[in-house]
Each structure stands twice: as structure tokens, then as C-alpha cells.
Amino acid sequence: MGNYAQTAFFLNAFEVQLPEQRTEPVLAGLILAGACLGELYREVSFPGKVHRTAAVRLLPSWEQGDEPMSRARERFRSVIAGSTCVLAANIFDPLSARIADMLGYQVCVLSGSVGKVANLGVPDIVLSNMSDVVDHCRRITRIAEVSLMVDAEDGFGNAVNVRRTVQEMEAAGVSAIEIEDNVVPRRFNVQHPGLISKEEQVGKLQAAVAARTDPSTVIVARTSALAECPLEEALDRIRAYSTTGAEALMLAGVPRGRADLAAVYQNTSLPLCVLNPPPEARNDSAFLAANGVRILMLGKPDLRHSSQGYL
């Protein structure tokens, strides 16, 4: 498969269609060749309109104005402080991050399962370590000035390990760090791995908040409680996590759809990030926004589409 077709697969993952004719394959040359430095001045044609790019840069414009990390983190904060629900780009490597940046996505997400497949070539049941994830993040933020939210698993250990994980991810340019309450390592062929105690997760989140060297870094309390516990127990956990200093709540599953989201919204003032809600909730952006959802994630369609491009 040629460069142009491969680029189409990557961009289709972000819901963008390239023209069928090979009249302006500038993105193919820019993204997939990607070796030259400097700037390209071309027209990028899409169906029905032409985007004129005064300068399409291969590297983020770090030399302009404030520190890029600060800009990226403030951009993330503006999203979770807003009143609308934003669709995140579920990126998996520097190339997909660069494409998402070019297409104007406000938030990029690197999930644990996708990171393991793209970076290590292993499934989610295989353990990765903190250095694996930090190095992956550093390569992404070096090439694309994106607001990157990262699945930091359980913080790679206890509260002491969480402190170092946060500091290393901050240094790698990450904007938001998720700390989850799942039991790790996950056993093979186990659908519900279980949760650590509420008290242990509260301690981890407090350690993550205290470990920040940049107060604009956002700590995200990630929970699977809605899928693992009765509703009242899940809401009790969510209320406890909301008192730790974490500034966003990540719901890794809402099995009851709208009812779960409405219940969580009534029990926390934190902005919500939601992974793959049922279609009846996912397709109702007004409902999501009204119930505190600020970031919507749709799993890994980008990795799936790009993988198909090589078959």
C-alpha cells in the first residue's frame, strides 16, 4: 500500500476524508516521509473546500512565546473548565499525535492498552513499566505540541511509586495523568479484575497531587467502580476521590448509560472524562455537556484503522 493510501487510513481514524484523486498528496509526503525539516507551503485539498496553510510545520513551534508544556496544560484546563463536551483523539504514537495536532484536536489521550500495543507490541495483560510509558510520552510531546492525557495505570506501585510516576510524566510534557483504582496486574481472561480499597486509592491520589512540580498539571482520578460495584458503593468512592485534590474524574465504563452519568454528576463537582459510553448517551452531546462530561473518548478506532492500512 502506498504512502497516500496509508495516510488516508490514518486520517480516516480522525473522521477526515482525503480526496480520491492523487492531486494533492502533500499530507502523505509531510507525515509519512517526515524526514525534512523546516516548513512546507502548499494547498491541502479536501472534498468541497481548500485549506490554505501558510506554514505546515513538522515540529511544534516551541520557540514562540511561553513554554510549550504550559501552553498544552492550560489548553487542557480550558477544556475541562468549559461548558461543552470535547471529543478526544485517542492517539498511539508520535505520528498519530502529529496528525491530531494538525487537525486541531484539543485533547489527545494515550491509553494503556493502546500504548502497549503500539510501543511494545504486546496485549494489555502484559505489564509495562513506568519508563516504558514515560519514554513513549516524551517521544509524542517532542514532535507534537498536544494536550496529552495519559493512562498511568495504577501509578506503577504504591503511593511512593505514584509520586515518582507523576514527576517523570510531568518532565515528559504530559498535561493530565490518570491514576486508576483497578487491581494490577490484571489476570488473564478475567473480565472484572476488581478494585483496590477506597482508602488506598485516596492515598494514591493525594500523593499524586502533592508530587506535582507544575500546579497546572491535572491529576485525573480514574475509576471502574461503576462497572465493578453496586451503584451506591461506586458513588461513595467517587465522592471520596473528589476530596483528594484531583481535578477531573475519569469513568472507565458507564454500564447503565445515562443513569450512571446523571448519578455521578449529582455526587461530584469534578469535570468528567468518559470512555466509550453506550451509543444512546454517546451520541447526545447536549446530555453529556449538561451532566458534566467535558472529554469523550471512543476507545481505539485510530489504531484499528491504521493497522488495517498495513494489511
Phi, psi and omega in degrees: 000134183284172182301319183297315180295321178297318178298321179299319179296317179298314184286327177298333177296337178255023173062040176236134179257131172272156176296150183290326181277151183271050184277328181224071181278039184295324181292325178299312179294322183290312189277313189274326172286299166057019185263331183284153178255172179095217187225150175244135179246104183213172169261134177250112185266131173236162182304121173087352180201164178236127174266119177265116182256113178299323177205119174258111188266145177276335180237151180296150185278068184291338185282352186263119170072222187290170175302136182299325179300316180296319179298315181296319181290322177293326176296317178297317180297325179294329178292310184286342177270356183280190183243006182239166178260127184252135175277124179273152172270119179274086185275171183218352179196177181301324181296310180295327176295320180295319178296314179300321178296316180296327182273359172086020176293134183280333182225138171243144181236133173246108182274161182294315182294317179293318179300321180293318180294312186286325186267325185242345181072032182231156178284174187292342181284348179272135181287138165250164179248175183300318182297323176304311185289318180298316179298319178299314180297320182296320178295325180291310184287342176289325186261341184220129180275072185252154171276101191258121172257130189239136172283104180266025178055228179266015185086006177064041175140208181276192185298329178294316177296323180301319180303312181292321179303314180299315182295321179291321179290324174301313181297335178275000175092015180287142181268326183216139187236120178271132172241120189261164180254012176289152171287129180233139004283154179279131180285147182298137174062030177247115185287323182240096187289346182091171184239151169287171182294154178302318183295320179294318179294321176301316179298320178296317181294319177297320178295320179297317180296317182291335185281345185298137171262342176241112183296348178277350174292135183259127172266127184249122176278110182261131181223142172253017188298326182296330179269341187256340189231162167301154188303314183296322177294320178297317180293327176297317176298315182298319177298319180293316180297330183289348181262003189272348188103351172299147188247005174204158181237126180256121179261113184271025179159133177230079188298333179264012173061234184304321182298318178297312183297318179295320180293318179296317180301328180282349187243003177210150174262000181285145172295147186254141169243130188233132178260121170048058174292163178303151184306324183294338173263322184299324185271005180247084185296327179294318178296315180301312181298319182292340181250029169082004180280121182250336179227126178249132178239139185247030177081232187226051178294330181295314178295321180296313181295317181294324177295321178298331181294341180261358182274000000 
